[in-house]
């Protein structure tokens, strides 16, 4: 998928350390790992279960507003 070399990974880690600080970095990593795991689980179950989406009819039409620009306001 992605191929990062060692200097690129170190640069990303240093930037994350500066942005989040050493106290929050483990929490951010844990949350990111959980998010990726949930995404993967969702992708696996999403392929076997088709989703049917139906649009609801609109009760009343949408009103449009036209604004004319005066020549004096230029």
Protein Blocks (a to p, Z undefined) as FASTA:
>chain_A
ZZcdfklmmmmmmmmmmmnopmlmmmmmmmmmmmmmmmmmmmmmmmmmccdddddddfbd
cddddddddfklZZ
